[in-house]
Amino acid sequence: MLRDVPACAALFEHVALHNGDEVFGSFDVIGHEQGVDIWLVHTLLGDFFEEQLKVAAGTLAVAVDGLDDALQKQFGGRRFADSDSVGVIVDRFDSAPGFYL
């Protein structure tokens, strides 16, 4: 959703208080030298992986649309959708402990 968001107490409080607001997904905050990246993530169980993946991807895309704008307005940072972020995403995930697909 957002990258390079300045880390602050208000952001972490917002994430803690609103992490269960979405039907699908929860916030994941990954820290790095430039601040934090904020993601909306969802765990798939894998029983019917292809169908679950399609539903999860579509549902998360709808949830993120608008949520990223609201968080950016409140806390700053840059939307992943607005930038050439593919290289940044790969580099940060490669160094993020516990990240997996």
N, C-alpha and C positions, 0 to 999 in steps of 0.2 A: 504494500500500500504506500508507505512513505519511507524515505531514506534520509539520513543525515538530520534527524530531528534532534534539537538540543535536549539533552537529558536534564530533567528538572523534577522536583518533588510533585508538582501539579500533574505532570504527565503520568508518573508512576501511580499516583492516587487515582487518576482517571482509569487507568488500565485495571487496577485492583478492584475498583467499584463497578466497572462496566464489562468485565471480561465474560460474564455469562449472559449478556443482553441479546446476542445473536442466536438464532435457532441453530444455525450451522456455524461452527467455527469459534475460535477464541483468539485473543491477542497473543502474539509472541513478540517479545522485544529483544533484539540482538544488539549488544553494545559493541562499539568500535571507536577508533580514534576521532572520527568526525561527529560522534554523537550516538544515536541509536537508529535502527531500522525497525519499523513496526509492520508486522504481518498479521493477516487473519488466516489461521491454520485450522485444519480439520483432520482427525485421524480416521483412516479407513480400516475396517476390520478384515477385509479380504475374502469373505465368503463368496461374494458375487462381485469381484473386483471391477470388471469393466463397467457394469451398470452403476456401481457405487461411485466410481471415478467420474462418470458423466454427470451424475446428479450432483455430486459434491462440487465439481468444477463450475457448473452452471449456477448453483446456489451461491457459492462464494463470490463469483463474479458479480452477481446481482447485489449481494450484501456490501461488497467493497465499493460499488458505484454509489457515490454520495458520502459514504462513511469516510473515505480518504479525503474528500474535500473538507468535511467538517473538522476532522482531526488536524489537517494542515492549517486551516484557519485559526484553530485554537492554539496549536503548539509549534507550528512552523514545519520546516523540512521540505522535501521535494517529493512529489508523487512519482512512483516508478513509471506510471503510464505516460508521464510528460517528458521523459528523458531517455537517452540511449543508455540504458542501465544493465543490459545483459551481461557485459563483462564485469561490472561491479557486483552484480548478484552472484555470479559464479565464484568470483574471488572471495566474497564474504562468506558464502556457504562452505567453500572449501576449508575455511579457517574456523568455522563455527562448530564448537564441540556439541555433539549430540544431534547434528542435523542429518536427516536421512530422507529418502523417498520411499 
